[in-house]
Amino acid sequence: MHMDATLVRGWETHFERLVAEIGGCFKRCDLRRRASSYVRGLLGPVQRKNGWQLAEHVGDATPHGIQRLLDRASWDADEVRDTLIRYARQHLLTDGDHGVLIVDETGFLKKGDKSVGLQRQYSGTAGRIENSQIGVFLALASARGRTLIDRELYLPKGWCEDSNRCCAAGVTEDFTFATKPQLGQRMIECVLQSGLRPRWVLGDEVYGSDSKTRRFLESHGQPYVLAVSAQQLLWQHFRQQRVDKIADTIPTDA
């Protein structure tokens, strides 16, 4: 894409348009202004996106306003997500380009033990086992651009089985354990129900090695490209075989 001053100036117009669409998800004008400022802070040249530095960037004396927006204010994050999906469909997709969905997880390294879902677990961000939270994300990509359109926080079994810890962290009583592939399915289901029909769903071995995820996509008639381990068993010629053995039988160009 050719970058020039006119294009860059146009970003402000598009941002304001998106903020106006999302604004309906916030019933009070002060929350709408706060949400707009918060997103501007996330997009701005702030080195660390914590409450204090974001507040300083937008001109607040304390992070209390931002913390209230994220913690105690009444608004529906899923409603914002649905608005974002509609906006992304309008601006990223065309009749000839339905885009692709990409499901993947990432880790957020943290100290302490109070944050929801925090424990020592493997984090792809660090490339090792660390004290971290894990989020599963869904992205939409096309020739016009790409954006994250949904998210789910992975809550380990140990958390789900500790009602006192969940209560102290604000986890609702109806929350139940879900694997990362199940969280991915939940987000993909939401997108498909919105009417979006991507050309492909892409994912790594975490999702490809889960047979229920593959069957879920097949039941929706959704094409996919998912990585699997070499030991994964797949059906070929009416019997199950390891993926690496199947790959050995595929002719390759000299």
Backbone as CSV, one residue per row, in Angstrom:
resi,resn,N_x,N_y,N_z,CA_x,CA_y,CA_z,C_x,C_y,C_z
1,MET,0.844,-1.195,0.000,0.000,0.000,0.000,0.881,1.247,0.000
2,HIS,0.577,2.193,-0.894,1.323,3.443,-0.946,0.900,4.342,0.220
3,MET,1.866,4.832,0.964,1.599,5.641,2.151,1.871,7.108,1.835
4,ASP,0.876,7.972,2.066,1.091,9.401,1.881,0.315,10.165,2.956
5,ALA,0.480,11.484,2.985,-0.125,12.297,4.039,-1.647,12.226,4.014
6,THR,-2.222,12.168,2.815,-3.683,12.099,2.708,-4.216,10.829,3.351
7,LEU,-3.529,9.722,3.094,-3.943,8.453,3.680,-3.855,8.493,5.198
8,VAL,-2.742,9.006,5.711,-2.550,9.064,7.162,-3.599,9.953,7.812
9,ARG,-3.893,11.108,7.191,-4.923,11.993,7.752,-6.281,11.309,7.750
10,GLY,-6.506,10.433,6.787,-7.782,9.728,6.718,-7.991,8.738,7.844
11,TRP,-6.895,8.307,8.489,-7.027,7.368,9.599,-7.852,7.956,10.724
12,GLU,-7.702,9.259,10.974,-8.446,9.915,12.056,-9.948,9.831,11.780
13,THR,-10.323,10.037,10.515,-11.738,9.965,10.150,-12.286,8.567,10.390
14,HIS,-11.523,7.552,9.974,-11.964,6.169,10.172,-12.027,5.822,11.653
15,PHE,-11.071,6.326,12.422,-11.083,6.055,13.859,-12.326,6.650,14.506
16,GLU,-12.638,7.890,14.170,-13.813,8.539,14.745,-15.092,7.812,14.344
17,ARG,-15.113,7.294,13.111,-16.290,6.554,12.652,-16.466,5.267,13.461
18,LEU,-15.363,4.562,13.707,-15.429,3.339,14.501,-15.831,3.648,15.932
19,VAL,-15.266,4.705,16.506,-15.618,5.100,17.875,-17.106,5.425,17.967
20,ALA,-17.646,6.082,16.937,-19.073,6.426,16.932,-19.930,5.162,16.909
21,GLU,-19.500,4.153,16.143,-20.266,2.910,16.077,-20.196,2.157,17.406
22,ILE,-19.025,2.130,18.009,-18.860,1.434,19.277,-19.521,2.215,20.418
23,GLY,-19.649,3.537,20.228,-20.203,4.383,21.283,-21.558,3.928,21.774
24,GLY,-22.344,3.315,20.903,-23.667,2.849,21.304,-23.628,1.749,22.348
25,CYS,-22.468,1.116,22.514,-22.322,0.053,23.517,-22.137,0.627,24.922
26,PHE,-21.901,1.938,24.999,-21.698,2.601,26.286,-22.856,3.568,26.510
27,LYS,-23.617,3.335,27.559,-24.852,4.083,27.771,-24.614,5.503,28.273
28,ARG,-23.440,5.781,28.812,-23.146,7.108,29.341,-22.065,7.777,28.518
29,CYS,-22.210,9.086,28.312,-21.275,9.820,27.469,-19.866,9.845,28.057
30,ASP,-19.766,9.860,29.415,-18.431,9.887,30.007,-17.690,8.581,29.747
31,LEU,-18.424,7.458,29.713,-17.792,6.175,29.409,-17.381,6.107,27.942
32,ARG,-18.196,6.709,27.063,-17.831,6.742,25.646,-16.536,7.525,25.446
33,ARG,-16.426,8.676,26.119,-15.199,9.471,26.003,-14.011,8.716,26.594
34,ARG,-14.237,8.051,27.712,-13.157,7.299,28.353,-12.687,6.151,27.464
35,ALA,-13.630,5.443,26.838,-13.267,4.335,25.960,-12.468,4.833,24.763
36,SER,-12.882,5.967,24.197,-12.154,6.539,23.074,-10.729,6.911,23.479
37,SER,-10.581,7.533,24.648,-9.253,7.917,25.128,-8.389,6.696,25.399
38,TYR,-9.001,5.659,25.936,-8.253,4.430,26.249,-7.694,3.799,24.973
39,VAL,-8.528,3.716,23.927,-8.064,3.129,22.655,-6.984,4.004,22.036
40,ARG,-7.142,5.306,22.132,-6.099,6.203,21.616,-4.772,5.947,22.342
41,GLY,-4.860,5.727,23.651,-3.656,5.437,24.404,-2.996,4.143,23.961
42,LEU,-3.818,3.127,23.703,-3.276,1.849,23.241,-2.596,1.986,21.882
43,LEU,-3.140,2.861,21.039,-2.565,3.069,19.707,-1.408,4.059,19.714
44,GLY,-1.253,4.809,20.798,-0.239,5.861,20.864,1.143,5.327,21.216
45,PRO,2.123,6.219,21.217,3.522,5.840,21.474,3.828,5.691,22.957
46,VAL,3.028,4.867,23.635,3.232,4.627,25.065,4.084,3.373,25.212
47,GLN,5.189,3.493,25.936,6.120,2.374,26.011,5.508,1.176,26.724
48,ARG,4.885,1.425,27.865,4.226,0.352,28.609,2.748,0.693,28.717
49,LYS,1.897,-0.238,28.295,0.461,0.049,28.258,-0.209,-0.247,29.596
50,ASN,0.366,0.269,30.682,-0.280,0.092,31.983,-1.159,1.297,32.294
51,GLY,-1.930,1.186,33.393,-2.892,2.226,33.718,-2.276,3.596,33.906
52,TRP,-1.167,3.675,34.613,-0.542,4.970,34.879,-0.050,5.628,33.600
53,GLN,0.651,4.882,32.754,1.221,5.493,31.538,0.135,5.832,30.525
54,LEU,-0.912,5.007,30.438,-2.017,5.344,29.535,-2.742,6.593,30.023
55,ALA,-2.948,6.682,31.329,-3.607,7.868,31.889,-2.779,9.120,31.619
56,GLU,-1.491,9.014,31.798,-0.602,10.154,31.550,-0.652,10.571,30.083
57,HIS,-0.712,9.589,29.201,-0.738,9.884,27.762,-1.993,10.659,27.366
58,VAL,-3.141,10.308,27.989,-4.395,10.976,27.619,-4.672,12.201,28.477
59,GLY,-3.753,12.537,29.400,-3.887,13.764,30.165,-4.596,13.632,31.492
60,ASP,-4.748,12.408,32.009,-5.378,12.220,33.319,-4.315,12.240,34.416
61,ALA,-4.693,12.746,35.580,-3.748,12.824,36.697,-3.538,11.470,37.357
62,THR,-4.554,10.611,37.299,-4.475,9.279,37.910,-5.061,8.252,36.942
63,PRO,-4.805,6.947,37.164,-5.379,5.909,36.293,-6.771,5.466,36.731
64,HIS,-7.369,6.169,37.694,-8.629,5.705,38.265,-9.736,5.612,37.212
65,GLY,-9.783,6.559,36.301,-10.832,6.535,35.274,-10.696,5.332,34.360
66,ILE,-9.482,5.051,33.920,-9.248,3.897,33.054,-9.528,2.609,33.807
67,GLN,-9.099,2.539,35.062,-9.330,1.340,35.863,-10.822,1.101,36.069
68,ARG,-11.567,2.172,36.272,-13.016,2.026,36.456,-13.666,1.532,35.163
69,LEU,-13.223,2.037,34.016,-13.767,1.597,32.732,-13.585,0.090,32.562
70,LEU,-12.422,-0.414,32.926,-12.098,-1.821,32.706,-12.589,-2.730,33.824
71,ASP,-12.888,-2.155,34.984,-13.184,-2.988,36.146,-14.631,-2.908,36.603
72,ARG,-15.156,-1.709,36.801,-16.455,-1.586,37.462,-17.549,-0.977,36.592
73,ALA,-17.198,-0.285,35.539,-18.212,0.360,34.704,-19.077,-0.685,34.008
74,SER,-20.333,-0.326,33.748,-21.288,-1.243,33.148,-21.317,-1.069,31.630
75,TRP,-20.776,-2.031,30.917,-20.846,-2.082,29.459,-20.567,-3.509,29.026
76,ASP,-20.980,-3.869,27.810,-20.931,-5.247,27.339,-19.790,-5.417,26.345
77,ALA,-18.735,-6.116,26.769,-17.580,-6.311,25.890,-17.949,-7.116,24.644
78,ASP,-18.890,-8.062,24.772,-19.288,-8.859,23.612,-20.055,-8.010,22.597
79,GLU,-20.780,-7.015,23.077,-21.478,-6.096,22.165,-20.466,-5.278,21.369
80,VAL,-19.381,-4.850,22.034,-18.307,-4.148,21.334,-17.683,-5.078,20.284
81,ARG,-17.459,-6.342,20.662,-16.909,-7.318,19.726,-17.797,-7.462,18.493
82,ASP,-19.112,-7.585,18.689,-20.029,-7.751,17.561,-19.980,-6.538,16.629
83,THR,-19.868,-5.354,17.215,-19.755,-4.132,16.417,-18.455,-4.134,15.616
84,LEU,-17.375,-4.577,16.254,-16.087,-4.647,15.578,-16.128,-5.624,14.418
85,ILE,-16.791,-6.773,14.593,-16.894,-7.759,13.512,-17.629,-7.155,12.319
86,ARG,-18.711,-6.451,12.587,-19.456,-5.816,11.491,-18.589,-4.776,10.780
87,TYR,-17.846,-3.991,11.547,-16.981,-2.969,10.961,-15.881,-3.618,10.120
88,ALA,-15.295,-4.695,10.636,-14.229,-5.387,9.911,-14.749,-5.986,8.607
89,ARG,-15.938,-6.567,8.649,-16.525,-7.124,7.420,-16.697,-6.036,6.372
90,GLN,-17.159,-4.880,6.804,-17.433,-3.788,5.879,-16.166,-3.248,5.232
91,HIS,-15.070,-3.193,5.989,-13.872,-2.507,5.518,-12.744,-3.431,5.056
92,LEU,-12.780,-4.700,5.454,-11.693,-5.599,5.074,-12.074,-6.614,4.009
93,LEU,-13.379,-6.878,3.839,-13.793,-7.929,2.924,-14.474,-7.353,1.692
94,THR,-14.394,-8.093,0.605,-15.063,-7.739,-0.647,-15.797,-8.980,-1.158
95,ASP,-16.555,-8.823,-2.232,-17.274,-9.968,-2.801,-16.315,-11.063,-3.248
96,GLY,-15.117,-10.663,-3.671,-14.158,-11.653,-4.148,-13.129,-12.065,-3.115
97,ASP,-13.158,-11.466,-1.940,-12.172,-11.779,-0.899,-12.889,-11.906,0.435
98,HIS,-13.138,-13.139,0.849,-13.846,-13.390,2.105,-12.897,-13.490,3.287
99,GLY,-11.596,-13.349,3.030,-10.625,-13.346,4.110,-10.403,-14.722,4.714
100,VAL,-9.533,-14.778,5.688,-9.264,-16.006,6.443,-9.323,-15.675,7.928
101,LEU,-9.698,-16.673,8.710,-9.674,-16.546,10.164,-8.447,-17.273,10.696
102,ILE,-7.785,-16.676,11.659,-6.591,-17.271,12.259,-6.824,-17.357,13.760
103,VAL,-6.741,-18.569,14.314,-6.907,-18.762,15.747,-5.551,-19.115,16.351
104,ASP,-5.218,-18.452,17.436,-3.920,-18.682,18.077,-3.984,-18.137,19.499
105,GLU,-3.063,-18.590,20.334,-3.018,-18.093,21.703,-1.692,-17.387,21.961
106,THR,-1.686,-16.552,22.976,-0.461,-15.873,23.372,-0.445,-15.745,24.895
107,GLY,0.747,-15.610,25.445,0.890,-15.523,26.892,1.218,-14.114,27.350
108,PHE,0.756,-13.786,28.541,1.036,-12.498,29.160,1.796,-12.762,30.457
109,LEU,3.081,-12.460,30.458,3.911,-12.732,31.627,3.554,-11.768,32.752
110,LYS,3.364,-12.313,33.951,2.962,-11.486,35.092,3.578,-12.022,36.373
111,LYS,3.645,-11.134,37.368,4.070,-11.545,38.704,2.843,-11.664,39.604
112,GLY,3.035,-12.262,40.768,1.939,-12.386,41.715,1.086,-13.609,41.439
113,ASP,-0.134,-13.636,42.036,-1.019,-14.783,41.861,-2.496,-14.391,41.872
114,LYS,-2.805,-13.092,41.761,-4.179,-12.623,41.885,-4.898,-12.500,40.545
115,SER,-4.180,-12.232,39.466,-4.819,-12.028,38.163,-5.511,-13.305,37.706
116,VAL,-6.676,-13.151,37.083,-7.480,-14.304,36.675,-6.700,-15.208,35.718
117,GLY,-6.659,-16.507,36.030,-6.015,-17.474,35.159,-4.508,-17.533,35.271
118,LEU,-3.940,-16.758,36.180,-2.486,-16.685,36.283,-1.927,-17.920,36.995
119,GLN,-0.968,-18.569,36.367,-0.254,-19.680,36.989,1.004,-19.963,36.159
120,ARG,1.848,-20.856,36.659,3.007,-21.280,35.888,2.537,-22.243,34.807
121,GLN,2.713,-21.847,33.554,2.271,-22.645,32.423,3.096,-22.249,31.202
122,TYR,3.042,-23.095,30.165,3.844,-22.792,28.979,3.294,-21.549,28.293
123,SER,4.206,-20.644,27.971,3.855,-19.417,27.257,4.674,-19.331,25.975
124,GLY,3.986,-19.274,24.852,4.691,-19.120,23.582,5.432,-17.804,23.508
125,THR,4.939,-16.789,24.234,5.612,-15.490,24.260,7.029,-15.626,24.805
126,ALA,7.168,-16.415,25.878,8.478,-16.605,26.499,9.222,-17.806,25.928
127,GLY,8.463,-18.753,25.331,9.086,-19.959,24.805,9.439,-20.959,25.896
128,ARG,8.797,-20.836,27.059,9.086,-21.727,28.183,7.948,-21.598,29.206
129,ILE,8.031,-22.399,30.261,7.038,-22.317,31.329,7.342,-21.097,32.193
130,GLU,6.342,-20.224,32.324,6.485,-19.002,33.109,5.178,-18.707,33.830
131,ASN,5.234,-17.839,34.824,4.030,-17.353,35.477,3.314,-16.432,34.490
132,SER,2.152,-16.851,34.005,1.526,-16.095,32.918,0.035,-16.368,32.830
133,GLN,-0.646,-15.467,32.136,-2.015,-15.680,31.685,-1.950,-16.085,30.218
134,ILE,-2.928,-16.859,29.769,-2.991,-17.265,28.364,-4.310,-16.776,27.775
135,GLY,-4.221,-16.070,26.663,-5.408,-15.637,25.940,-5.472,-16.303,24.585
136,VAL,-6.664,-16.733,24.173,-6.883,-17.284,22.840,-7.544,-16.190,22.001
137,PHE,-6.998,-15.961,20.812,-7.453,-14.835,19.986,-7.858,-15.312,18.591
138,LEU,-8.777,-14.562,17.997,-9.224,-14.830,16.637,-8.983,-13.585,15.799
139,ALA,-8.286,-13.767,14.685,-7.970,-12.645,13.792,-8.629,-12.855,12.432
140,LEU,-8.979,-11.761,11.788,-9.490,-11.766,10.422,-8.468,-11.083,9.534
141,ALA,-8.062,-11.740,8.459,-7.056,-11.174,7.545,-7.555,-11.270,6.112
142,SER,-7.257,-10.226,5.346,-7.600,-10.201,3.923,-6.543,-9.381,3.205
143,ALA,-6.713,-9.219,1.899,-5.769,-8.417,1.132,-5.799,-6.958,1.571
144,ARG,-6.892,-6.520,2.195,-7.024,-5.130,2.631,-6.397,-4.850,3.997
145,GLY,-6.168,-5.893,4.784,-5.605,-5.680,6.113,-5.987,-6.808,7.051
146,ARG,-5.723,-6.621,8.333,-6.055,-7.647,9.304,-6.334,-6.992,10.651
147,THR,-7.106,-7.716,11.475,-7.442,-7.202,12.795,-7.852,-8.353,13.701
148,LEU,-7.658,-8.199,15.000,-8.203,-9.133,15.971,-9.695,-8.854,16.127
149,ILE,-10.514,-9.902,16.132,-11.958,-9.687,16.218,-12.601,-10.394,17.414
150,ASP,-11.847,-11.228,18.140,-12.424,-11.849,19.328,-11.312,-12.346,20.242
151,ARG,-11.697,-12.656,21.480,-10.723,-13.065,22.474,-11.409,-13.887,23.556
152,GLU,-10.677,-14.804,24.142,-11.155,-15.574,25.299,-9.965,-15.796,26.228
153,LEU,-10.186,-15.617,27.520,-9.140,-15.889,28.504,-9.203,-17.356,28.901
154,TYR,-8.052,-18.031,28.813,-7.968,-19.434,29.210,-7.874,-19.522,30.727
155,LEU,-8.817,-20.246,31.339,-8.819,-20.419,32.790,-8.449,-21.875,33.094
156,PRO,-7.246,-22.119,33.618,-6.790,-23.488,33.870,-7.720,-24.245,34.818
157,LYS,-7.647,-25.583,34.765,-8.510,-26.423,35.598,-8.342,-26.112,37.077
158,GLY,-7.087,-25.870,37.480,-6.841,-25.576,38.893,-7.625,-24.382,39.375
159,TRP,-7.800,-23.403,38.531,-8.599,-22.225,38.873,-10.073,-22.601,38.960
160,CYS,-10.556,-23.329,37.965,-11.983,-23.667,37.928,-12.397,-24.515,39.126
161,GLU,-11.453,-25.260,39.683,-11.756,-26.128,40.817,-11.578,-25.418,42.160
162,ASP,-11.144,-24.170,42.143,-10.927,-23.403,43.379,-11.935,-22.253,43.423
163,SER,-13.107,-22.525,43.973,-14.190,-21.535,43.972,-13.827,-20.279,44.756
164,ASN,-13.078,-20.432,45.860,-12.702,-19.265,46.660,-11.783,-18.337,45.874
165,ARG,-10.835,-18.915,45.160,-9.909,-18.109,44.372,-10.646,-17.407,43.231
166,CYS,-11.570,-18.138,42.592,-12.347,-17.539,41.506,-13.205,-16.390,42.025
167,CYS,-13.833,-16.591,43.171,-14.697,-15.551,43.747,-13.882,-14.307,44.060
168,ALA,-12.679,-14.488,44.629,-11.833,-13.348,44.984,-11.383,-12.581,43.745
169,ALA,-11.261,-13.284,42.609,-10.800,-12.644,41.374,-11.953,-12.132,40.516
170,GLY,-13.200,-12.329,40.976,-14.350,-11.834,40.235,-14.842,-12.739,39.132
171,VAL,-14.439,-14.020,39.160,-14.918,-14.983,38.159,-16.328,-15.421,38.542
172,THR,-17.263,-15.368,37.598,-18.651,-15.701,37.892,-18.803,-17.189,38.210
173,GLU,-19.830,-17.522,38.996,-20.041,-18.890,39.450,-20.366,-19.847,38.309
174,ASP,-20.933,-19.342,37.214,-21.324,-20.214,36.111,-20.172,-20.513,35.152
175,PHE,-18.968,-20.014,35.458,-17.824,-20.236,34.576,-17.371,-21.685,34.691
176,THR,-17.167,-22.349,33.545,-16.712,-23.737,33.520,-15.435,-23.855,32.704
177,PHE,-14.678,-24.904,32.976,-13.409,-25.110,32.285,-13.638,-25.364,30.797
178,ALA,-12.781,-24.780,29.969,-12.798,-25.013,28.520,-11.359,-25.064,28.032
179,THR,-11.066,-26.027,27.173,-9.729,-26.125,26.599,-9.512,-24.994,25.597
180,LYS,-8.274,-24.786,25.193,-7.984,-23.755,24.203,-8.706,-24.027,22.877
181,PRO,-8.709,-25.292,22.377,-9.492,-25.553,21.156,-10.981,-25.272,21.336
182,GLN,-11.526,-25.565,22.510,-12.946,-25.264,22.745,-13.205,-23.762,22.727
183,LEU,-12.279,-22.987,23.276,-12.412,-21.525,23.226,-12.348,-21.049,21.780
184,GLY,-11.446,-21.645,20.991,-11.352,-21.286,19.575,-12.647,-21.593,18.844
185,GLN,-13.237,-22.765,19.116,-14.500,-23.131,18.481,-15.599,-22.134,18.832
186,ARG,-15.618,-21.728,20.103,-16.642,-20.791,20.567,-16.564,-19.485,19.783
187,MET,-15.348,-18.987,19.557,-15.189,-17.726,18.832,-15.526,-17.889,17.357
188,ILE,-15.092,-18.995,16.754,-15.389,-19.231,15.337,-16.894,-19.365,15.131
189,GLU,-17.566,-20.058,16.058,-19.021,-20.206,15.985,-19.697,-18.838,15.968
190,CYS,-19.234,-17.933,16.806,-19.808,-16.592,16.876,-19.654,-15.863,15.541
191,VAL,-18.474,-15.977,14.939,-18.231,-15.308,13.664,-19.106,-15.898,12.551
192,LEU,-19.204,-17.229,12.520,-20.027,-17.867,11.491,-21.489,-17.487,11.652
193,GLN,-21.952,-17.374,12.891,-23.339,-16.977,13.129,-23.598,-15.538,12.693
194,SER,-22.544,-14.724,12.652,-22.706,-13.337,12.206,-22.893,-13.243,10.690
195,GLY,-22.700,-14.373,9.995,-22.856,-14.381,8.546,-21.557,-14.355,7.782
196,LEU,-20.433,-14.217,8.480,-19.139,-14.198,7.804,-18.758,-15.617,7.408
197,ARG,-18.299,-15.805,6.174,-17.894,-17.109,5.669,-16.476,-17.009,5.110
198,PRO,-15.479,-17.172,5.961,-14.087,-17.032,5.508,-13.695,-18.131,4.531
199,ARG,-12.708,-17.820,3.708,-12.225,-18.819,2.748,-11.594,-19.992,3.490
200,TRP,-10.818,-19.693,4.522,-10.146,-20.722,5.301,-10.135,-20.331,6.770
201,VAL,-10.010,-21.344,7.637,-9.658,-21.139,9.043,-8.267,-21.731,9.243
202,LEU,-7.361,-20.940,9.809,-5.975,-21.357,9.981,-5.650,-21.473,11.465
203,GLY,-4.803,-22.449,11.808,-4.399,-22.609,13.195,-3.192,-23.514,13.310
204,ASP,-2.546,-23.471,14.464,-1.358,-24.297,14.662,-1.744,-25.654,15.245
205,GLU,-0.733,-26.373,15.725,-0.908,-27.752,16.176,-1.847,-27.882,17.372
206,VAL,-1.918,-26.837,18.206,-2.805,-26.880,19.369,-4.234,-27.169,18.933
207,TYR,-4.654,-26.577,17.819,-6.027,-26.708,17.323,-6.148,-27.831,16.299
208,GLY,-5.129,-28.020,15.466,-5.187,-29.060,14.449,-5.149,-30.461,15.016
209,SER,-4.471,-30.648,16.153,-4.381,-31.974,16.760,-5.617,-32.323,17.577
210,ASP,-6.556,-31.402,17.672,-7.807,-31.645,18.384,-8.858,-32.092,17.370
211,SER,-9.211,-33.376,17.410,-10.135,-33.918,16.404,-11.511,-33.262,16.484
212,LYS,-11.928,-32.834,17.687,-13.237,-32.197,17.812,-13.278,-30.865,17.080
213,THR,-12.146,-30.155,17.066,-12.094,-28.887,16.328,-12.228,-29.146,14.830
214,ARG,-11.546,-30.169,14.335,-11.639,-30.487,12.908,-13.064,-30.900,12.541
215,ARG,-13.676,-31.734,13.393,-15.052,-32.162,13.106,-16.025,-30.989,13.200
216,PHE,-15.753,-30.077,14.138,-16.599,-28.884,14.268,-16.582,-28.069,12.967
217,LEU,-15.399,-27.845,12.423,-15.292,-27.073,11.178,-15.934,-27.821,10.011
218,GLU,-15.729,-29.128,9.951,-16.326,-29.920,8.872,-17.850,-29.910,8.952
219,SER,-18.391,-29.938,10.161,-19.852,-29.926,10.330,-20.461,-28.618,9.845
220,HIS,-19.653,-27.550,9.819,-20.122,-26.258,9.325,-19.747,-26.043,7.859
221,GLY,-19.170,-27.062,7.224,-18.753,-26.912,5.829,-17.662,-25.877,5.659
222,GLN,-16.836,-25.718,6.688,-15.819,-24.666,6.693,-14.447,-25.238,6.321
223,PRO,-13.872,-24.839,5.186,-12.509,-25.270,4.844,-11.504,-24.769,5.881
224,TYR,-10.463,-25.566,6.123,-9.467,-25.183,7.118,-8.099,-25.707,6.747
225,VAL,-7.070,-25.046,7.279,-5.690,-25.505,7.181,-5.124,-25.435,8.600
226,LEU,-4.983,-26.603,9.234,-4.530,-26.683,10.609,-3.300,-27.582,10.692
227,ALA,-2.302,-27.149,11.416,-1.104,-27.964,11.610,-1.425,-29.120,12.557
228,VAL,-0.762,-30.247,12.341,-0.898,-31.394,13.235,0.493,-31.950,13.519
229,SER,0.605,-32.738,14.582,1.884,-33.353,14.908,2.135,-34.544,13.990
230,ALA,3.381,-34.959,13.916,3.732,-36.103,13.080,3.059,-37.373,13.565
231,GLN,2.741,-37.450,14.850,2.138,-38.656,15.415,0.620,-38.710,15.247
232,GLN,0.035,-37.624,14.736,-1.417,-37.561,14.600,-1.921,-38.670,13.677
233,LEU,-2.992,-39.349,14.079,-3.592,-40.393,13.263,-4.734,-39.812,12.438
234,LEU,-4.701,-40.082,11.133,-5.761,-39.658,10.223,-6.203,-40.867,9.397
235,TRP,-7.427,-40.777,8.888,-7.946,-41.877,8.080,-7.449,-41.761,6.646
236,GLN,-6.942,-42.866,6.125,-6.554,-42.964,4.719,-6.789,-44.405,4.265
237,HIS,-7.524,-44.535,3.168,-7.832,-45.869,2.633,-8.469,-46.757,3.702
238,PHE,-9.431,-46.187,4.434,-10.248,-46.907,5.413,-9.458,-47.439,6.620
239,ARG,-8.307,-46.846,6.888,-7.582,-47.203,8.105,-6.816,-45.983,8.599
240,GLN,-6.539,-45.967,9.899,-5.834,-44.845,10.491,-4.321,-45.006,10.337
241,GLN,-3.694,-43.896,9.944,-2.249,-43.901,9.792,-1.674,-42.607,10.352
242,ARG,-0.415,-42.664,10.764,0.262,-41.464,11.250,0.446,-40.479,10.101
243,VAL,0.389,-39.178,10.462,0.519,-38.128,9.447,1.852,-38.213,8.718
244,ASP,2.953,-38.490,9.436,4.250,-38.541,8.769,4.318,-39.697,7.770
245,LYS,3.600,-40.813,8.052,3.571,-41.932,7.107,2.743,-41.586,5.874
246,ILE,1.637,-40.849,6.097,0.829,-40.407,4.969,1.619,-39.457,4.090
247,ALA,2.368,-38.547,4.738,3.156,-37.570,3.975,4.193,-38.247,3.110
248,ASP,4.740,-39.374,3.590,5.764,-40.088,2.806,5.215,-40.661,1.512
249,THR,3.892,-40.875,1.458,3.285,-41.469,0.264,2.889,-40.426,-0.777
250,ILE,2.977,-39.148,-0.418,2.561,-38.084,-1.341,3.698,-37.775,-2.309
251,PRO,3.457,-37.886,-3.633,4.534,-37.599,-4.597,4.971,-36.143,-4.522
252,THR,6.239,-35.926,-4.693,6.795,-34.567,-4.720,7.510,-34.342,-6.037
253,ASP,7.570,-33.083,-6.453,8.268,-32.748,-7.695,9.763,-32.971,-7.525
254,ALA,10.391,-33.449,-8.552,11.837,-33.672,-8.514,12.581,-32.355,-8.454
